[in-house]
Amino acid sequence: MKTRVLGGAVAAAILITVPTAFAQSPRGTAEATVGGAAVSIEYGRPSLNGRDMLGQATDGMVWRLGADASTTLTTSGDLDFAGTKIAAGSYSLFAKKMGDGWTLLVNSQTGQWGTEHDASKDVAEISLMVHPGEAREQFTVVLHGQGNDGMLHFEWGETVLMAMFTAE
């Protein structure tokens, strides 16, 4: 089942038809080595431009974690997010608003436009910790690795969504 992501249906339809060459936001990459595994996230970096994007999300809404083409996690080794295992490979990442919190959706489909979320291809749901952060105008993904331990941050506005993981 496909779900709508943050934004209106008309805007999503327009975004789906826009080729990647016309993307509006710069792309970014976060990389870390965790327990010998190369982990990277490639994503679009939208700016707030005075908006409160995370504040617009309603309960149950899926957000594309960036802009334009889907955000892609690639790992050369297996990862464990507090008991939720992610096998080596490439995945699209989405976030789902759940009450006052957020859940990271790991999806086996890659290469699609960021507004195209097929929930039937979700392979994992990971609870994200929500923390206040320094004001961040442009969406930023940060990966840290120390030994077998890793930390993933999604930072935007004054909010940090975070998950801890280990490499196996």
C-alpha positions as CSV (number, residue, x, y, z in Angstrom):
1,M,0.0,0.0,0.0
2,K,1.4,3.4,-1.0
3,T,1.1,6.3,1.5
4,R,1.1,10.0,1.0
5,V,4.0,11.8,2.6
6,L,4.2,15.3,4.1
7,G,2.7,17.7,1.6
8,G,-0.5,17.9,-0.4
9,A,-1.5,15.4,-3.1
10,V,-1.1,18.0,-5.8
11,A,2.3,18.9,-4.7
12,A,3.3,15.3,-4.4
13,A,2.0,14.6,-8.0
14,I,4.1,17.5,-9.3
15,L,7.2,16.4,-7.4
16,I,6.9,12.9,-8.6
17,T,7.0,14.1,-12.3
18,V,10.0,16.4,-11.8
19,P,13.2,14.8,-13.0
20,T,16.1,14.5,-10.6
21,A,18.0,17.0,-12.7
22,F,15.6,19.7,-11.7
23,A,15.8,19.0,-7.9
24,Q,15.6,22.1,-5.8
25,S,17.7,21.1,-2.8
26,P,21.4,20.3,-2.8
27,R,22.3,16.7,-2.0
28,G,24.4,15.7,1.0
29,T,26.2,12.5,2.2
30,A,26.9,11.3,5.8
31,E,29.5,8.6,6.2
32,A,31.0,6.6,9.0
33,T,32.8,3.3,9.6
34,V,31.1,1.3,12.4
35,G,32.6,-2.0,13.4
36,G,34.3,-2.4,10.0
37,A,31.1,-1.7,8.1
38,A,31.0,1.3,5.8
39,V,27.7,3.1,6.4
40,S,26.5,6.0,4.3
41,I,23.3,8.1,3.9
42,E,22.7,10.1,0.7
43,Y,19.9,12.7,1.0
44,G,18.4,16.0,-0.1
45,R,19.0,19.0,2.1
46,P,16.0,21.3,2.1
47,S,16.0,24.6,4.0
48,L,13.2,25.7,6.3
49,N,12.8,29.2,4.9
50,G,10.7,30.2,7.8
51,R,8.6,27.1,7.9
52,D,8.2,24.6,10.8
53,M,8.2,21.4,8.7
54,L,8.3,18.9,11.5
55,G,5.6,20.9,13.4
56,Q,3.3,20.4,10.4
57,A,3.4,16.6,10.7
58,T,0.2,15.0,12.0
59,D,0.0,11.6,13.8
60,G,0.5,8.8,11.4
61,M,2.0,11.0,8.6
62,V,5.0,9.6,6.7
63,W,7.8,12.1,6.0
64,R,10.5,11.6,3.4
65,L,13.5,12.6,5.5
66,G,15.0,15.1,3.1
67,A,14.0,16.4,-0.3
68,D,13.7,15.3,-3.9
69,A,14.9,11.8,-4.5
70,S,14.5,9.3,-1.6
71,T,17.1,9.3,1.2
72,T,19.2,6.2,0.8
73,L,21.0,4.2,3.5
74,T,23.8,1.9,2.3
75,T,25.7,-0.4,4.6
76,S,28.4,-3.0,3.9
77,G,27.6,-4.8,7.1
78,D,24.6,-5.9,9.2
79,L,23.3,-3.3,11.7
80,D,21.3,-3.7,14.9
81,F,19.1,-0.9,16.1
82,A,18.2,-2.0,19.7
83,G,17.2,-5.5,18.5
84,T,15.9,-4.5,15.0
85,K,18.3,-6.0,12.5
86,I,19.1,-4.4,9.1
87,A,21.0,-6.7,6.7
88,A,23.9,-5.3,4.6
89,G,22.5,-3.5,1.5
90,S,20.7,-0.3,0.4
91,Y,17.4,1.0,1.7
92,S,15.3,4.1,1.5
93,L,14.5,5.9,4.7
94,F,11.3,7.6,5.8
95,A,10.1,8.9,9.2
96,K,6.6,8.4,10.6
97,K,5.1,10.8,13.2
98,M,3.7,8.7,16.1
99,G,2.1,10.8,18.8
100,D,4.8,13.0,20.3
101,G,7.6,10.8,18.7
102,W,8.9,9.5,15.4
103,T,9.6,6.1,13.9
104,L,12.3,5.5,11.3
105,L,10.9,3.4,8.4
106,V,13.5,1.3,6.5
107,N,12.3,0.4,3.1
108,S,13.7,-2.1,0.6
109,Q,12.7,0.0,-2.5
110,T,15.5,2.4,-3.6
111,G,15.9,4.9,-6.4
112,Q,12.3,6.3,-6.2
113,W,11.3,9.9,-5.7
114,G,11.1,10.8,-2.0
115,T,7.3,11.1,-2.0
116,E,6.8,7.5,-3.2
117,H,6.6,5.3,-0.1
118,D,5.3,1.8,-0.5
119,A,4.6,0.6,3.0
120,S,4.5,-3.1,1.8
121,K,8.3,-2.8,1.3
122,D,9.1,-1.6,4.8
123,V,11.5,-4.0,6.3
124,A,11.9,-2.4,9.7
125,E,10.5,0.3,12.0
126,I,12.9,1.8,14.5
127,S,11.9,4.2,17.4
128,L,13.7,7.5,17.2
129,M,14.6,9.5,20.2
130,V,13.5,13.2,20.0
131,H,15.9,15.8,21.5
132,P,16.1,19.6,21.3
133,G,19.0,20.8,19.2
134,E,20.7,23.9,18.0
135,A,18.7,25.8,15.3
136,R,19.5,24.1,12.0
137,E,18.1,25.9,8.8
138,Q,19.1,23.1,6.4
139,F,18.2,19.5,7.0
140,T,21.3,17.6,8.1
141,V,22.1,13.9,8.6
142,V,25.0,13.1,10.9
143,L,26.6,9.6,11.4
144,H,29.0,8.8,14.2
145,G,31.0,5.6,14.7
146,Q,33.2,4.5,17.5
147,G,34.2,0.8,17.5
148,N,31.0,-1.3,16.9
149,D,28.7,1.5,18.2
150,G,27.0,4.0,15.9
151,M,24.7,7.0,16.2
152,L,22.4,8.4,13.6
153,H,21.0,12.0,13.8
154,F,18.4,13.7,11.6
155,E,18.7,17.5,12.5
156,W,16.3,20.2,11.3
157,G,15.0,23.3,13.0
158,E,15.5,22.9,16.7
159,T,14.8,19.1,16.7
160,V,17.2,16.1,16.5
161,L,15.8,12.7,15.8
162,M,18.3,10.1,16.9
163,A,18.9,6.3,16.8
164,M,21.8,4.3,18.3
165,F,23.0,1.1,16.5
166,T,25.7,-1.5,16.5
167,A,27.5,-3.2,13.6
168,E,27.6,-6.9,13.7
